Amino acid sequence: MRYSMHRILSIHIQRFRLGTMTLLLATGSASDIASHVRDEIVNKVNLVSGGVRQDGARAMVLYVEDTGDTDKAKATAISSDLVKAILNGYNQDTWTFFSAFVSLKDGIQAAIGSSSIKDQDAVQSFAKDFGRAIFQDDGLMDGTKTLFLFAPDSDRYVMAFKGNGKTILAQPYGPNLTRYTFAGANLVAARALTGDIATMSFKKIEAKLEDKKGEGTDWDKTSLGSVQIDDLSLGNLIGKSAWTIVVSGKFGNMQALQTLTVTKDGDSLQITRHPPIGVDDMVASYGSPIRSDGTSVTFVNRNGGANSVTRVPLSSLPSKVKSAFTHGATV
């Protein structure tokens, strides 16, 4: 039994020790897990995975034990094998896992989850409760508005919600595996292992949520050419209504990073491409960059290796790689 300042929660917690770090796996009813996230996990950046059974009867959350040192928690590398082993204990036919939660603006939030989020009321209800538990009243989590989580690769959907309203956004590439990220409050998507990329402005998301008829299609699509995209980083603001996103993938036979500048153009977004930057074996072993905070870059390795998450200081990266994350900083 766990004590909450609001009520007694019936939560089962397992501990997984990894050197100086401990992962905690909490399971319980959907409402208890949402309360546990809101009231007992102080640093939400410690969240690693979250999921719910499709009937809403049980939920889980995996997170790093809080030591009071947020920077240390961010810097800790998490074992790929351990996370995968834990998630493999849940039947994906009956459980839904989330890969991101986002606080957009004007009280609108979004959750990215596997296919049952589009039509299972219990999954949608838990997603709302989870999102509100993460971002709470000020719409922020440790100064950021986006939380990425680890989830098995699957057919993903985006649900936007505000108050009692919700909408499922159209998939840009049908059932193909899609990577999603955000440039401010705007949605950016890429079809994995291709060069296809698409954007949806916040205005279009807002119109869909408010059940307004928007003009044209939901997504604006383009192609980066002969690229096999692995992932996209979270957009960094570099000027008024302008962001940079870093694409990781294989450009021809070269593993590389490419900086994209995303700018608002009315109710749409425009993408400007910059030359790809080849990476050496060491940088490639980190996986794909998902976030840069100006002093370090967080990489995720979904394809194996010793670590799943590695936070690398910018100063430790080769100068040409560093330039991918500092490009346009003076815009």
N, C-alpha and C positions, 0 to 999 in steps of 0.2 A: 504494500500500500504506500502511496506517495501523498504527501500533504500539499495542498494548494491553499492559498489564502482565500479562495472562493469556496472550495468544497473538497471532499476526499475523492481522490482519483484512484481507480483500480488499474494500475499500470504494472506490467511485468518488464523488468529491465535486465538485459544481459550485458556483460562487460567483455570487451576484446582488447587485450593489452598489446600495444605495438611499441616496444622500447619505452620511450618517455611519454608516449601518447596513449590514451585510452579511447576506444570507440564505444559508445553506448547504443544499444538497440532497445527501443521502448515499443511495446505492443499493448494494445488495449482497444476499447471501443473508439469509434471515430470521434465522438465528442470529447472523450478523455484525452486522446492524443492531441487534438486541437488545443485543448486547455493546457496541456503539458508544454506544448510549443510556445504558447502565449505567455504563460506565467513562470515557467521553471527553466526554460532555456534562455538565459539572459542574452548571450551573444548569438544572434541568429546566423551570423556568418559561419558558425560551427556546424550548421545543418549539412548533411551529406546526401541523404536520400529520404524520400517520403512516399508512402503509398497507402491505398485503401482497397479493401475487398469490394467487389462491385455491388454487393448487396448492402454495403455500408456497415456491416456487423463488426468488422475489425479494421484497425489501421495500424500503421507502423511509422516510426521515424528513426533514422540512424544519424548520430551526430557525435562530434568530438567533445569529450568531457572538458568542461570549462575550468581552466587553471587560473583565470583572471588575467592572463596575458594574451590578448587578442592577436597581436602581431605574431606571437609564437604559434598560435593555432593556425593562422593563415600560412605560415611558413612550413608547417609540418607536412611531409609527404605521406599520402595515404596509400596503402597497398592495394593495387588493382585486384590481386588474387583474393584478398579478404573481402573486399566490397562485392565482387562478383559472386563469391561463394555464399555470402549472406543473401544477396538478391535471388540467387538460384534456388534458395529455399522456399520461394514464393511462386506459386503456379501463375504464370502470366495470363492464363485463360480465365482466371477468377480474380486477379489483382490488377489494379491500375497504378502505375508509377508516374510521377511527375518529373519533368526535366527542367522546368523553370517556373518561377513566379515573378511577376513584374508589377510594380506600382507605376501606372502611367501618369495621368494627371486628372484633375477635376473629379477625384474620387473613383476613377476607373482603374481596375486591376485586370490582370490576365494570368491565366495558368496554361501551361503546355503539358499535355499528358497523352497517354496512349489512347487507342481508338474508343474505348468505352466512355471517355469523357464527353463524347458527342451525344450520347443518348441514354446514359444511366443517371437518373436523378440523384442517387446516393453518392455517386462519384462527384457530380457537379456540386452538391451541397458541401461535401468535405473539402473540395477545392476552394470554395468560397471561405469556409471557416479557417482553413490552413493559411490562405493568403492574408486574411485579416489578422490572424495571429502573428504572422511574420512582420507585417508593415505597421500594424496598429494605427494609432490616431494621427500621427504626423506623416504617414505615407512613406516613411524612410526606415531603413534597416542599417544601422551602423554607417549612416551617411550615404548609402547607395539605395537605388530603387530596383535593383535586379538581383535575384538569387538563382544561381544555376545549381541543379541537383543531378546526381548520378542516377540513371535509369537504364534498363535494358533497351537497346536499339529496337524501335518498333515504328509502326505507322502512327504519326503524331498529329494531334489537333490542338488548336488554340481556342480557348474560351475566354472571352472578355466579359466582365461583370461589374455592375455598380448597383448598390442597394439590392433590391429584389430582382433586378433585370439581368439578363445574360444573353449572349449570342455566341454561336460557334462560327468562327471565321472559315471561309472556304479554303481548302488546301490548294496551294498554288500548282502542285504537281501530282495530284491524285494520291494513290496509295504508296508512291515512292517515298523512300526515307528522306526526310527533309530536316535540315539543320536550321534552327531559328535563332535570331539575335535581335537586338534593339539598338536603334540610333535615336537617343532620346526616348520619346514616346512612340516612335515609328517602328514598324515591324519590317525586318529584313529576313529573307529566307533563301536557302540554297538547296538544290537537289544534290544530295551526296553523290560523289564520284562522277559528277558531270561539271560543266561550266555554267549551268543554268542558275540564274539568280533573279529574285523578285522582291519588290518592295510594296508596302502598304502604309500610307500615311495615317497619322493619328486621326485626321479628319474623317477618313473613310472608316476607321475602327469605330469612332464615335457615332457616325451615321448609322452603321450597322446595329450598334447597341441601342440606339434610339429609334430603330425601325424606320429610318428615313431612306428614301430611294436615292442612292448615289448615282451619279452619271458615270457611264463607262464601266469597265470591269473593276473588280476588287483589287487585283494585283497588276502592277506595272512590271513587265518582264524584260530581261535582257540576257546576254550571254557574255561570259568572260573568255570565250574561245576554247582552245584546246587545253582544258584544265580538268583535273579530277579533284574536286573540292572535298577536303576532309571536314573543315569546320570554319566558323566565323567567330571573330572576337566581338565582345561588346563594344558598341560605338563610343568613342570619346569625343566630347564637345571640343571643337577647335575654333569656333567663331559663332556669330549669330546664325542659328539654323544650319550649322554645318558640323559634320562628325566624320571621324575616320574609323574605318573597320579594317581589320587585318584578316585576309583569307589565307588559310593554310591548305596545301595540297600538292599535287604533282603537276607541274607545268611541262608537258612533253615528258622527257625522261629525268627532269630535275625536280627534286623536292624543294619547295620554295614557299615564300610568303609574298603576298601582294597587298599593298595598301589601297583601299578604296576611299575616296572622298564622297560622302553622301550629303546632298544639299536639298533643301526644300525648294520646290518649284510650284507655287500655288498649292493645290491639294494633292500633288504628287511629289515624288522624290527623284532626284537625278543622281547618277553614279558616274564618277570620274575615276578611271583606272590609272595606276602608276606601274612602272616596270617591276616585274617580279624579282625577288631577291633570293638567290640560292642559299640553302643552309647546309652546314656541315653535319656530320654524323651525330655529334654531341647534341646540337640544337634539335635535330630531327628526333633524337631519342626521347626528348621531353614530350613530344606529341604536338598537339595543336594549342596555340594561344587562345584563351577565352577572355582574358581581361588584362588591361594594363592600367596601373594607377599612377604613372608618372615616375615611380621609383623602382618598380618591379613588374614582372609579367608572370601571370599564372597560366601554366600549361596543363592540359589534360591529355593523358595517353589512354585511349580506348582500346588500343591494339596490343596490350600486353606490356611487358617490361616490369621492372621492379616496383615502380611507383605509378599511381594513377594521377595524382596532383602534385605539381612541383612549382613552387614560387621562386622565380629566379630574379635576382637583382639586375636592373638594366646595365649596371656597370660591369656585370659578368658576361654579358652577351657581346659577340663580335660587333664592331662598329656598324657594319652594313645591315646587320639584323636589328640593331638598336634603332637605326634610322626608320625602319618600318613602323615603329611605335612612336616616334617623335616627328614623323612627317606632318607638315602643316601646322605645327604647334604655334606658329606665329600668325596664322590666318585670322 
